[in-house]
Amino acid sequence: MINNLIFYDTETTGLIKDFAQILQCGSIQANRNLEIQDEQNLGCAPLPWAIPHPMAMVTNKKTHLFKSNVSHYEMMRDLNRQWRQWTIDEPAVFITFNGMSYDEELVRRQFYWNLFESYLTNTNGNSRLDILLMIHNVAAFFPNILNIPFFEGGPGISIKQADIAAANGFEIGDAHDAIADCKLMISLLEKMNQEKPELIDFFLKISSKKGVQEAVQQQGFLGLGEVFKREIFRYPVVPCGSKAPNDLMFFDLSFDPQEIFDLDTQEIYSMVQKPGKSGPFKKYGINKTIPICPSEMIDNKDAFDTDFALLEDRAKQVRNNIDFQSLVSQAMADKINNWNNEYDHIEQMIYAGGFPSKQDKDLMADFHRIDSAQERIKICRNIEDQRHRLFAERLICQFYPQEAPEDMMNRYQSLITQRLNEDGPWGSMSKIMTDLESLIEKDNPAETQQILKETKEFLIQRSESLS
């Protein structure tokens, strides 16, 4: 049984994943009974080139961190150490709320910025669960185990964490504080666990690739629940193809599979390569939370427009048609990949430049181990991958500005000048200052006005430091 759960949440300077900085990361370790075993609450100062967005600061209320004496590197180092300690004896499931699209991506990137292993949460037996995507399935098939509120009276629903918490009578506490949000996630799972613990166990199981692969190969079909534009969609599905290592295609059993089998190859190729809500194919990443559950868990046999017995028969047809599955898999493999890997900034290159070599990994491990300006400079010069070498330079210039070589300091100063003076994919200081002035002129609550004032003072000081 999975018995090591790590809940975590972040508060950041903004929403641009490649450039926003984590200011706070809260983590709670719990067991399968959702009993808290340990917790860690970390915060840090903004990086010298970071531009905190005023609305982000109004939301997270972390302006006190503007004066923190903890560096971003120190925070990410301590986070890395704690997570490794919590998983040294037993792999963990790392649990977030909407983390697959945000928190997880930020943590990966900021481990990468600081020369740590980016994929700690899904390597060495660790895996990931996004409660938001789990709630998609709950809203579709298990409305009695969690109260999903309407959005502004309906008919649409709200799956925002704070709205669900309020609808279920949970104490929200300090909203948008990372530790408070972790405790809220635990409360959500506790409520679901009281009503249907087997559903929690199933989602913990499919938090890994291996777990997904085993779950989808079981007999019968699966209930796929999605919430899109506040509307609930329910699909009876069965796996029908894959593309190694991460893509999985489902067939929607609302369609008669025989009619699809009879189509010519080009028509099937076209549908597979352009899956959508209106067609028979649904594509998911096997390395992310998929909002599915076994059909035998669904008590409401009227959840779909089609009889369960007919759906089970159709599932057998798809599972037994090996030629069809091979055709779908081939269509997935043949799809032209149009990703643009030409980036101008190393923050954008986490997925574009491959993994570091063994030699670079060893050098980065030495970089963390040796606290010496001269030794770190020497290590930095020997790192082959330009991305990691430039990140190492930034750290050296932050911690050893007097000892840093002239060429490194020139690049470092150019970086700060560019980020604070020029518009780019990281945002725009001039636009943020204009927006900030407009926000200050509004009739805001006293707390909001104070946060905006503190943010303005910080950004002005940051700009003046370049003069």
Secondary structure by P-SEA (a helix, b strand, c coil): cccbbbbbcccccccccccccccbbbbbbbccccccccbbbbbbcccccbbbbaaaaaaccccccccccccaaaaaaaaaaaaaaacccbbbbcccccccccaaaaaaaaaaaaccccccccccccccccaaaaaaaaaccccccbbbbccccccbbbccaaaaaaaacccccccccaaaaaaaaaaaaaaaaaccaaaaaaaaaaccaaaaaaaaaccbbbbbbbbcccbbbbbbccccccccccbbbbbcccccaaaaaaccaaaaaaaaacccccccbbbbcccccccccccccccccccccccaaaaaaaaaaaaaaaaaaaaaaaaaaacccccccccccccccccccccccaaaaaaaaaaaacccaaaaaaaaaacccaaaaaaaaaaaaacccccccaaaaaaaaaaaaaaaccccccccaaaaaaaaaaaaaccccaaaaaaaaaaaaaaaaaaaccc
